Amino acid sequence: MILVELSDVLSMVTKQLAQLGFSYRKKCCYSKSITKEITGLVVLNTVIRTKSGFSLFEVTPRIGVRHETLEALVAELRERKHDRNSVTIGERIGYLLEQRCDIQWCFVIKCSQSETEAMIANRAGWYGFELSTEGGVKSMVDAIERGSYKYFAQYSNIKSIAAALERRDGAVDFGRDGALPVALALAGRREKAVKFVQGMLARAKQSKVPYFVDFVPYGEAFLRMYEGSGAAQVIVKPPKEPEA
């Protein structure tokens, strides 16, 4: 029988990520400074799945960046407590690697000998599956190193972050739509930001969908801020970022 202590898995991940320059931020969340304004994040989405008598601790790493000024302004506009662990943009690790698909690392928590043999025979279906905890953690951290290096380099400035937020897939998401106008303004595209907010407010007036209703106070606060009150000067004068 193979048994894995969840605390052992996370402890090994923390130590190996530390060697790559990541600091422990909170459970399953690690950070690294990219620039004065931008923080790189690794978030481990975890779940325990039970299948036919055995259990797997499944880990899906997510790579992201956080623009500190942007997130502080979004929190102020939404009149909510500033969440210092929120991610401005992010992607699951599998889509940053050559596989370009969802990838999970699975650690066996409980398994009989016969089930172990069956899993070994079909291990090709489990990317990152290792009989040893050490092997699985190393495989995952190696993938995080490769994926985060490219991602952090690509989104090391507010212009690239704003462009990423603009690439919409048609889905409605308050987090993204709330961050977008602030990102555009910080990137020096204030007119575009205002037009976006005005368009959203116009849609809100014709809709009873909770999402649009919730956007109204945010959008109105953004327009007031843009017009020169409160923290508007932060938007009008984007912070300088170190040259690459």
N, C-alpha and C positions, 0 to 999 in steps of 0.2 A: 504494500500500500504506500502511495506517495502522499505525503502531507506537507503543505506549505503554510507557514504562518504569514498572514497578511502583513503584519508589522515588519517581518523580515524582508519581504519584497520591497516595501516602501523605504525601509532603512537603507537597503542597498542602492535603490534608485537615488535617494538623497545624496549619498556619499559619492556616487559616480557623477551625478550632475554637478556637484560641487567642484569636481576636478575640471569641469568644463567652464567654470566661472559662474554657475547659477547659485543663487542664494535661496534658502528655504523661506517662502513667503507665508504660507499657511498650508494646511493639509492638502496634499496633491497639487500644490501650486508653487512654482519656482520662477525666479526673475533674474534678469541680467540687464545692466545699464547699457543702452546702445548709444544714446546721446543725452544731453542735458534734459531734453524734453521727452524722450522716448525710452520706454522700458520694454525689453523683450520678455515674454512670458511662456512658460510651459505648464499646461494644465493637464492633469491626468484624470480623464473620465473613467470611473471604475464601476463595475457591476459584478455581482456574483450570479452565475447561471447554473441551474441544476438540470442535468440531462441523464435520464436512465440510470439514476443511482449515484452519479458522480457530480461533483461541483467544480466549477472553474471560476477563478478570479480573473476577470477579463479587464484589460487596460487598453484604452484608446487615447494616446497622447494627442493634444491639440497645441499647435504653435500659434502664438499671437503677439501683437504689439499693443502697447498702451501709450497714447499721447497724453501726458499729464495735464497740460493746460486745457486741452480739449475736454477731457473727462471732468475736470473741475468746473468748467463752464456749463457743460451739459447738466451736471448735478444742480448747479445754481439755478438754471433755467427751469428745471423740473421741480425745483423746491424740495429736493430730496437730499438725504445724507449722502455725502461723497463716499462712494464705494471705491476704496483704493486698490481693489483687486479686479476691477472690471477690465475687460479686454475691448479695445477699440475695433480691431479687426483680427480675425484668426482663421485658421484652417486645420482640419484634421491631418495628422502626419502622413497618412497614406496618399493624400493628394499632392504632397510635396516631394514624393519619391517617384521612382520610375514606374511603380505599379499603377499610380493614378487611380486608386480605389480605397475603400475603407480597409484598414488594417488594425487588427487587435492582437495583443499579446496575452496568451492564456496560461495561467498557472494552476496546476491541479491541486485542489484543496482536499478532495476525498475521492478515492478511487480504488476499486478492488483489483486484484492481480489480473483477472480475465479482462476487465475493462481497460486496464493499462495496456495489455497486449493488443487489444483491438484499436486503441488510440494510436499506438506506435505504428500499426499497419496502415493507418489512414492519416498519418501525421502531415502528409503533403497538403491536406486541407486546412491545416492550422498554421498560418504564417507566424513565425516567432515562437512556435510551441517547442519547449525544451523540457526534457526530463529533469534537468537540473535548474534550480532557481537562478543560480549564477549565470547560466547560459542564456536564459530568457531575459534577464535584466540587462545583460551586456548587449544582446541583440536590439533591445528596445532603445537603450541609451545611444547606441551607435546610430540608429535611425534618427533619433532626436537631434543628434549633433549634425548630421548631414542636412536634414530638413530645415532646422532653425538657422543654420549658417546662411543658406540661400534666402530664406524668408526675411531675416533681420536685415540683410544687405539690401533687399528690394524695397523694404518699407522703413527706411531710416530717415525719412523726411515727411513733412506734412503734405506736400504735394502728391506724393505717391499714395499716401493713406487716403486723401480725399478722392483720388482717382479710383481707388479700390471700393470705396463706399458708393461711388457713382455707378459702378458696374452692377446694376440691379438685375435680378432674375425674375422680377414681377411679383415676388412675395412681399407681403407687408410686414415690416418689422420695426417696432418703435425704437429699439436700440440703435439700429442703423439709420433710420430716418431722422432720429433726434441728433445723432452725431454728424450727419452729413452737412447741414447748413453751417454748423460751427467749423467743421473741417474746411469747407469751401472758403469761409470768411478768413480763417487763419492762413489759408494758402493764397490770399490776395484776390479771391474771386467773390467779392462781397455781393455784387449785383446778381450773380447766379444763385447765391445763397438766399437772397431776399425773394427772388422769383420762385424758388423752390418752396419756400415757406408760404408765400402768398397763394401758390397753387394748391398746396395741401389744405390751407384754411378755406379756400373756395370749395374744395371737395367736401370738407367737414360740414359746411353749412347745408349741404344737400344730402347728408348721410346721418344715419342713426347708429352706425357701427361704432361700438365702444372705442376702437382704435382711433378713429378720426375725432371722436368727442374728446378723448384724452389728449390728442395733439393740439387742440385749440389753445389751452392756457400756455402750453410750451411755445407754440408758434407766436402767439401774441407777445410773450415775454422776450422772445428772440428779436422781434421787430422793435420793441421798446429799447432793448439793449443796443441794437444796431444804431438807433437814432441818437445815441450819445449819453444814456444814463447808466448808472451803476458801473459794471465791469466792461462796458462797451469798448473802452480804450484798449483793452487787451485784444479784442477782436480787430479793431482798426489798425493796430500796430502789431503784426505777427512777430513772434520772438525769433531772433536769429538762431540758426542752428549751425553747428560746426560743419565745415566743408568736408566732403568725403575725401 
